[in-house]
């Protein structure tokens, strides 16, 4: 097999979809301008141009023009809506702080902000429904087969046949191991195999199949090469589905180095434009929150100084992004300031905790100085909570994937905290639960998820029975 270039799947339909979206955005603005008898002047032209540019830019980031075949509708709707909201937010920001043309104060523009995404989403759904209807009637269908009676193959098979609107006509599983087994039992489900590799090749050559998905394990390299070479004597489309689920994937993605394609196993979601969004979120919200909590922080500082001897603030070494040491700021809540190789977690009734410090810890007010870490760039508002270095070194030996939580900046609050994993982790199960939610956050990060976590933190994340 020769070395070739792996390209992203794309068709001229994607270009038509982009054109249709842009025409709907421009057309709806032009129609509202006509109905409200607004002159189409230079400012309106700039509004139209910026909206199309920004929307298409963010739509590309959200993969709006990918193939949504086999993907739930709400995900496509969410991608379109998110792209439009970010584009509009940027337009309003530019208008307020730079252009000052007061677009957002004009009634027809506000209507357009709501109508344009409705039209774009509607046509996406209508197009999807029309394609689904045609496929369900036997048009544009594909007869597919899966090589490999594996768990991955079963999962793929369930997806392919789960919705008739996808247009996939399932031809069965093919696996040579059927010679010794009547059926291969996987995950409490018996897979009936249509035949071995020889039968597959025969069915492909005779035109009974259109597409073949190979789901064999990574160890079956020679077998995969043989099948692919033999399938070149047919007209079927062949897809290799690597069994990446054997790994604990963290934000996996394709990367291309001059034609050589690689798949990342462990990667941060904050690379490229994602890092810009995250940092902007931290700065904007950090400044806003600090302006609101400045006075309460002053009151807390006075309370600490009055109720117990010692400094107001306590800096503890923690691991930041990439496992690098950072100094995390907190209000002092104990009579001691452990920061060495051994750090004892606070427990219920801990004599080291001052009376005022106990109140601060129960309400998470001792964490407020960490907004200074956020503005300084060593932490984020949302992310895995930073643990003491001594705890990191202890748990990295006991929990697989523990250090992967340091692929991103630590946060003041996180998904684990709103799910109840706060305070003392006196058992390994509790720490495993916290790490599990931390990794889930890294895999599924989005701006909307951050906003949701911040919102839930306000209402149920500050006070918890395990925080002491």
JOQUILIN-V900205 format. One record per pair of residues at least 6 apart in sequence whose ideal C-beta (glycine too) atoms are under 8 Angstrom apart, sorted by the first residue. I is the first residue (numbers start at 1). GAP is how many residues later the second one is. Records with the same first field share a line. If there is no record, write none. Layout:
# JOQUILIN-V900205
I=GAP + GAP
This chain:
# JOQUILIN-V900205
1=224 + 227 + 228
3=256 + 257
4=255
5=251 + 254 + 256
6=248 + 250 + 255
8=246
9=58
14=51
17=47 + 48 + 110
18=38 + 41 + 47
20=103
21=34 + 35 + 38 + 43 + 99
22=30 + 33 + 34
24=92 + 95 + 96 + 99
25=23 + 26 + 27 + 30 + 91 + 95
26=22 + 26
28=84 + 87 + 88 + 91
29=15 + 18 + 19 + 22 + 83 + 87
30=10 + 18
32=6 + 76 + 79 + 80 + 83
33=6 + 7 + 11 + 75
35=73
36=71 + 72
38=6 + 68 + 70
43=58 + 60
46=53 + 55
47=44 + 54 + 56 + 62
50=41 + 44
51=36 + 37 + 40 + 65
54=32 + 33 + 36 + 37
55=28 + 29 + 32
57=30
58=24 + 25 + 26 + 28 + 29
59=6 + 20 + 21 + 24
61=22 + 212
62=17 + 18 + 20 + 21
63=16
64=12 + 15 + 16 + 19
68=7 + 8 + 60
69=97 + 98
70=89 + 90 + 92 + 93 + 96 + 98
73=52 + 55
76=48 + 52
77=44 + 47 + 48
80=37 + 40 + 41 + 44
81=36 + 40
82=364 + 365 + 366
84=32 + 33 + 36
85=32
86=361
88=25
91=12
92=11 + 12
95=6 + 7 + 8 + 9
96=8
103=6
104=6
131=9 + 34 + 36
132=31 + 33 + 34 + 35
133=32
134=6 + 33
135=6 + 29 + 30 + 31 + 32
136=28 + 29 + 31
139=28
140=27
141=26 + 27 + 28
142=25 + 26 + 27 + 68 + 69
143=26 + 28 + 65 + 66 + 67 + 68
144=16 + 24 + 25 + 26 + 27 + 65 + 66 + 67 + 68 + 69
145=25 + 26 + 27 + 28 + 29 + 49 + 55 + 58 + 64 + 66 + 67 + 68
146=7 + 10 + 11 + 14 + 26 + 27 + 28 + 66 + 67 + 68 + 69
147=6 + 26 + 27 + 28 + 50 + 53 + 65 + 66 + 67 + 68 + 69 + 80
148=25 + 26 + 27 + 66 + 67 + 68 + 69
149=24 + 26 + 28 + 29 + 35 + 37 + 42 + 44
150=36 + 65 + 66 + 67 + 93
151=35 + 36 + 94
152=63 + 89 + 91 + 93
153=20 + 38 + 60 + 62
154=32 + 33 + 35 + 37
156=57 + 59 + 85
157=13 + 16 + 34
160=6 + 8 + 10
161=7 + 9
171=23 + 32 + 37 + 38
172=20 + 21 + 22 + 23
173=18 + 19 + 20 + 21
174=19 + 20 + 21 + 22 + 23 + 25 + 26
175=9 + 18 + 21 + 22
176=20 + 21
177=7 + 16
178=6 + 15 + 17 + 18
179=17
181=12
183=7 + 8 + 9 + 10
184=6 + 7 + 9
185=6
195=8
197=29 + 30 + 33
200=9 + 12 + 27
201=29 + 30 + 32 + 33
203=6
204=8 + 27 + 30 + 32
205=28 + 29
207=28
209=27
210=26 + 27
211=25 + 26 + 27 + 28
212=19 + 24 + 25 + 26 + 27
213=26 + 28
214=10 + 13 + 14 + 24 + 25 + 26 + 27
215=26 + 28
216=7 + 8 + 27
217=26 + 29
218=24 + 25 + 28
224=16
228=10 + 12
231=7
242=21
244=8 + 19 + 21
247=18
248=152 + 153 + 156 + 191
249=16 + 17 + 194
250=15 + 16 + 17 + 154 + 157 + 189 + 192 + 193
251=13 + 15 + 16 + 17 + 18 + 156 + 191 + 192 + 194
252=11 + 12 + 13 + 15
253=10 + 11 + 14
254=7 + 8 + 9
255=6 + 7 + 8 + 9
256=6
266=138 + 141
267=140
268=53 + 139 + 140 + 174
269=139 + 173 + 174 + 176
270=8 + 138 + 139 + 175
274=171
277=170
278=102 + 172
279=98
281=99 + 100 + 166 + 169
282=92 + 93 + 98 + 99
283=92
285=96 + 169
286=85 + 88 + 89 + 95
287=88
289=82 + 92
290=81 + 82 + 85
293=75 + 78
296=69 + 72
297=71 + 72
300=31 + 60 + 65 + 68
301=11 + 30
303=53
304=8 + 27 + 28 + 52 + 53 + 56
305=7
307=47 + 48 + 49
308=24 + 27 + 46 + 48 + 49
310=22 + 25 + 27
311=21
312=19 + 20
313=16 + 17 + 18 + 19 + 56
314=15 + 16 + 17 + 18 + 19 + 20 + 23
315=12 + 13 + 14 + 15 + 24
316=11 + 12 + 14 + 21 + 22 + 23 + 72
317=8 + 9 + 10 + 11 + 22 + 71 + 72
318=7 + 8 + 9 + 10 + 68 + 69 + 70 + 71 + 92
319=6 + 7 + 67 + 68 + 70 + 73 + 87 + 91
320=6 + 58 + 59 + 66 + 86 + 89 + 90
321=85 + 86 + 87 + 88 + 89
322=84 + 85
323=80 + 83
325=64
326=47 + 52 + 53 + 60 + 84
327=51
328=42 + 45 + 50 + 51 + 58 + 82
329=40 + 41 + 43 + 44
330=36 + 37 + 39 + 40
331=26 + 29 + 34 + 35 + 37 + 38
332=25 + 34
333=20 + 21 + 23 + 24 + 25 + 27 + 28 + 33
334=12 + 16 + 18 + 19 + 20 + 23
335=17 + 18 + 19
336=16
338=6 + 50
339=49
340=50
341=48 + 49
342=48
343=45 + 46 + 47 + 48
345=46 + 79 + 80 + 81
346=6 + 7 + 15 + 77 + 78 + 122
347=77 + 79 + 121
348=76 + 120
349=119
350=118
353=8 + 115
357=9
358=110
359=6
360=6
361=106 + 107
362=101 + 102 + 105 + 106
363=99 + 100 + 104
364=97 + 98 + 99 + 103
365=97
367=45
370=9 + 42
371=10 + 41
373=6
374=6 + 7 + 38
378=31
379=7 + 30 + 31 + 32 + 33
380=28 + 29 + 30 + 31 + 32
381=30 + 31 + 32 + 69 + 73
382=29 + 30 + 31 + 32 + 59 + 67 + 68 + 71 + 72
383=25 + 26 + 27 + 28 + 29 + 31 + 58
384=21 + 22 + 24 + 26 + 27 + 30 + 32 + 54 + 57 + 58
385=25 + 26 + 28 + 29 + 31 + 32 + 49
386=24
387=8
392=10 + 11
395=7 + 36 + 40
396=6 + 7
398=30
399=29 + 32 + 33 + 36
401=34 + 38
402=33
404=35 + 38
405=30 + 33 + 34 + 37
407=35
408=34 + 37
413=40 + 41 + 44 + 48
414=23 + 24 + 27 + 39
415=22 + 23 + 25 + 26 + 34 + 38
416=6 + 17 + 18 + 19 + 20 + 21 + 22 + 25
417=40 + 44
418=35 + 38 + 39 + 42 + 43
419=14 + 18
420=44 + 46
421=9 + 12 + 13 + 16
422=39 + 42 + 44 + 45
423=41 + 42 + 43 + 44 + 45
424=6 + 42 + 44
425=6 + 9
441=8 + 12
